[in-house]
Amino acid sequence: MTGTTPQGTAGEQAASQWVRGMFGRIAPRYDLLNHLLSFNLDKRWRARTVARVSEILDRPDARVLDLCCGTGDVLLALESRGCKPVLGSDFSHPMLVEARRKIDSRRFCSPLFEADALWLPLADASLDLITVAFGFRNLANYQRGLEEMLRVLKPGGTAAILEFSQPPNGAFRAVYGFFSTRVLPAIGGMISGSPEAYSYLPESIRKFPGAEQLAQEMRRAGFSHVGFERMTGGAVALHLGRK
Ligand SMILES: C[S@@+](CC[C@H](N)C(=O)[O-])C[C@H]1O[C@@H](n2cnc3c(N)ncnc32)[C@H](O)[C@@H]1O
């Protein structure tokens, strides 16, 4: 398990720069495409994630970070559920601008900061919960990403990783494969004006470790109580682990 490798990039720094530039270009159309291409299922996946960590959100003093927060949908759901400010971070400035607009329009007050998930400007053992939705797959070094989450989590703190995955059923995997390699790049490329972004998406999903392997990597990194839940036939998986 290394990290994302967009076509035409060599090395972690180039991969990271490519990913950052790509999300910057699609930021204004990101939400529309997300809902459209997932048939609105993305809302359910995020809601389920928030439900699974609700016990932590209910604690009055819980410190929560939504990592790779993008345009802020998970952040807003967490803050609605927990009624306290949730930190949000991302390395794409245009994505954070979209998130800020949505947060302000809801009169929420989540503090946002621009940072690479591999080098967070946060103190050791300072958080009770980290969520990361559809961001982990894009990291240039998965192991380093897990280590950084462990560093900033308090002992007993939880990481929740929501990510695309490989459906275990062969027939469904074939249908899903056709949709993600043919339909998704065509529609996504046309609406976003960035065809490379929506060719990268299925490629990055195909290369990303399956749910079992990701769980194993989390254990290897040092997480305990690791478990995962597949959603939508395994197209998506939510992994939880504790420091
Ligand atoms: C697919 S979007 C997901 C956004 C949001 N979490 C959601 O659920 O819609 C992935 C996000 O991860 C961010 N990202 C990718 N790699 C990152 C890194 N190394 N550090 C910080 N943010 C990163 C991108 O900028 C992008 O906003």
Ligand as a Chemical Component Dictionary entry (heavy atoms), coordinates in Angstrom:
data_LIG
# 
_chem_comp.id                   LIG 
_chem_comp.type                 NON-POLYMER 
_chem_comp.pdbx_formal_charge   0 
_chem_comp.three_letter_code    LIG 
# 
loop_
_chem_comp_atom.comp_id 
_chem_comp_atom.atom_id 
_chem_comp_atom.alt_atom_id 
_chem_comp_atom.type_symbol 
_chem_comp_atom.charge 
_chem_comp_atom.model_Cartn_x 
_chem_comp_atom.model_Cartn_y 
_chem_comp_atom.model_Cartn_z 
_chem_comp_atom.pdbx_ordinal 
LIG C1  C1  C 0  -13.273 13.598 -3.241 1  
LIG S1  S1  S 1  -13.008 15.028 -2.293 2  
LIG C2  C2  C 0  -13.951 14.702 -0.839 3  
LIG C3  C3  C 0  -14.419 15.949 -0.137 4  
LIG C4  C4  C 0  -15.370 15.747 1.024  5  
LIG N1  N1  N 0  -14.737 15.062 2.131  6  
LIG C5  C5  C 0  -16.614 15.017 0.604  7  
LIG O1  O1  O 0  -17.030 14.080 1.298  8  
LIG O2  O2  O -1 -17.224 15.407 -0.396 9  
LIG C6  C6  C 0  -11.361 14.774 -1.725 10 
LIG C7  C7  C 0  -10.789 15.973 -1.018 11 
LIG O3  O3  O 0  -9.550  15.580 -0.439 12 
LIG C8  C8  C 0  -8.642  16.656 -0.548 13 
LIG N2  N2  N 0  -7.282  16.106 -0.441 14 
LIG C9  C9  C 0  -6.710  15.149 -1.189 15 
LIG N3  N3  N 0  -5.459  14.921 -0.782 16 
LIG C10 C10 C 0  -5.228  15.739 0.261  17 
LIG C11 C11 C 0  -4.122  15.969 1.119  18 
LIG N4  N4  N 0  -2.975  15.307 0.955  19 
LIG N5  N5  N 0  -4.234  16.870 2.091  20 
LIG C12 C12 C 0  -5.385  17.548 2.255  21 
LIG N6  N6  N 0  -6.475  17.420 1.478  22 
LIG C13 C13 C 0  -6.391  16.505 0.486  23 
LIG C14 C14 C 0  -8.957  17.268 -1.903 24 
LIG O4  O4  O 0  -8.488  18.572 -2.021 25 
LIG C15 C15 C 0  -10.477 17.163 -1.926 26 
LIG O5  O5  O 0  -11.093 18.319 -1.437 27 
# 
loop_
_chem_comp_bond.comp_id 
_chem_comp_bond.atom_id_1 
_chem_comp_bond.atom_id_2 
_chem_comp_bond.value_order 
_chem_comp_bond.pdbx_ordinal 
LIG C1  S1  SING 1  
LIG S1  C2  SING 2  
LIG S1  C6  SING 3  
LIG C2  C3  SING 4  
LIG C3  C4  SING 5  
LIG C4  N1  SING 6  
LIG C4  C5  SING 7  
LIG C5  O1  DOUB 8  
LIG C5  O2  SING 9  
LIG C6  C7  SING 10 
LIG C7  O3  SING 11 
LIG C7  C15 SING 12 
LIG O3  C8  SING 13 
LIG C8  N2  SING 14 
LIG C8  C14 SING 15 
LIG N2  C9  SING 16 
LIG N2  C13 SING 17 
LIG C9  N3  DOUB 18 
LIG N3  C10 SING 19 
LIG C10 C11 SING 20 
LIG C10 C13 DOUB 21 
LIG C11 N4  SING 22 
LIG C11 N5  DOUB 23 
LIG N5  C12 SING 24 
LIG C12 N6  DOUB 25 
LIG N6  C13 SING 26 
LIG C14 O4  SING 27 
LIG C14 C15 SING 28 
LIG C15 O5  SING 29 
# 
